[in-house]
Amino acid sequence: GLLLSGLTLAAAIFWFEWWPKPPEAMVPPKQLAPILLKTTPSPSKENKLPAWKEMPAPTPAPPKSEPVQIRRKTTKAPTKPAILPNLALETDKDVRVWMDHRKIENTEIVFHDRKAHLIRLTPVTGKRPDITLRFSPTGPKLSTWSLALRSAPWMRIKLNGRPAGQTPRSGLRLSPGSHQLILHRHPQSITLTIKVRAPDL
């Protein structure tokens, strides 16, 4: 009888434990209260802001000085004096000129040396008169020149406003200074200006 009751009790307990239970009603989870954290400020010696120190006024920048320009004194080379011709001859513009048998384009002739030179003059409009002048220095150190001239046809001569004969003519003396030589025969006339250089002192 005891064995049977024990078996019955064990079977009841087994059936109770393993029998499926009905689902329990879902209970909503409890809302958790927010957790408030207390923050304590860090201890400070003073709550006041530090006072601003007065800054010194900025010193104005010194004015910019312009760069010093150094001017070098330049010494000019001494200019050489112009070499004056020993004799200069200027003729009318309507005259063709030859010098020592060579034709030249300008009507102004200069002699830088002290040598004899032959000048030939003919008018632009024709072949006559044909005038030949020969200038010769009288000496190596003297400034005077001797003039000899001829022409075809013959012509009267005036030197510095005074009659000096007719062509052919030689031995006319030209001293330092300016001279005017006129050769004329009606209706033609040729004027020449002659400048002789003075001697160097």
HELIX and SHEET records of a PDB file:
HELIX    1   1 LEU A    2  TRP A   18  1                                  17    
SHEET    1   A 6 GLU A 108  PHE A 111  0                                        
SHEET    2   A 6 LEU A  87  GLU A  90 -1                                        
SHEET    3   A 6 GLN A 188  VAL A 196 -1                                        
SHEET    4   A 6 GLY A 177  ARG A 185 -1                                        
SHEET    5   A 6 ARG A 156  LEU A 159 -1                                        
SHEET    6   A 6 ARG A 162  GLN A 166 -1                                        
SHEET    1   B 6 ARG A 102  ILE A 104  0                                        
SHEET    2   B 6 VAL A  95  MET A  99 -1                                        
SHEET    3   B 6 HIS A 117  PRO A 123 -1                                        
SHEET    4   B 6 ASP A 130  PRO A 137 -1                                        
SHEET    5   B 6 TRP A 145  ALA A 152 -1                                        
SHEET    6   B 6 ARG A 169  LEU A 174 -1                                        
END                                                                             
